[in-house]
Amino acid sequence: MFPPSTHRLPQRLLAGGLLAGASVVAGVWYYFTPQYTRVGYQPVQPVAFSHRTHVGQLGMDCRYCHPGVETSWYSNLPSGQSCMNCHNQVLRDDARLALVRASAGSGRPIPWIQIHRLPDYVFFNHAVHVNRGVSCFDCHGSIHELDESAHLKPLSMAFCLECHRRPEAFLRPPAEVYHLDWRPESPEQQQADGSKLAREWNVQRLDPCSACHR
């Protein structure tokens, strides 16, 4: 005969299984987010491009390499010809730019590795954001300080909702959208200026699902 305690074994196994399953779900829910799976992603690109040099030191405008950012959902990536507009004079024969010269000559795009990627079920339009005072810095961080581009901000739903629910805390004057070093004088000044811009542009607090999931 089995001891009386064995009668409770199925219940204990079921409870243990439920607890283990709940722990796995909780772990995936907490850690399987862009903050843990994407932030820090820094692939080796086919051409070594330094934002620190081009933007931080030389002061190049983001729109030169990403020309579609003001008119399209997609910001575009620099073509070989765009690079050679400068590099036909600067480092024109440098071995590091061989792929750039080949791209400019053939018309084939440089095979850049995409770093910032949103799920297919998320709708995001660059033009809508930058034309209403949302800076590149807010989503891409201090990328102008990097020698190799990297994923710096989580771009998770919680991250986006923080701005969608309090746009006045992030909006900046149009002239400062592409100045990544710009900061408001104080949180109070940001609140006042951001609220004024939100009224002028009719920027609303958007947190319904349909704002991003269409």
Buried (B, 14 or more C-beta within 10 A) or exposed (E): EEEEEEEEEEEEEEEEEEEEEEEEEEEEEEEEBBBEEBBEBEEEBEBEBBBBEBBBEEEBEBBBBBBBBBEEEEBBBBBBEBBBEBBEEEEEEEEEBEBBBEBBEEEEEBEBEEBBEBEEEEEBEBBEBBBBBBBBBBBBBEBBEBEBBBBBBBBBBEBBBBBBEBBBBBBBBEEBBBBBEEEBEEEEEBBEBBBEBBEEBEBEEBEEEEBBEE
